[in-house]
Amino acid sequence: MAANQSSRAVARRRRQLWAGVIALVGLVLLIIGVTVADGLAAWIEVVVAILLLVTSYIVQHLARRETVYQHDERR
């Protein structure tokens, strides 16, 4: 049981790390798209940044959902 919980914790931490990296890349692209880029490139960067931020939110939500709604094996 302890090994199963530790593997869940490791998977959760890994997903949260990836979500953070994806969010950071999305924010950097958003900043570049809004401040530096011009024309079509700016729009493409902003759209990709928004998609990355939404993906990051979904990954975080899945990691949290596994933690909150994990089955209680003692029941």
PyMOL commands that set and color helices and strands:
alter all, ss='L'
color gray80, all
select helices_A, chain A and resi 2-35+40-68
alter helices_A, ss='H'
color red, helices_A
deselect
rebuild
show_as cartoon
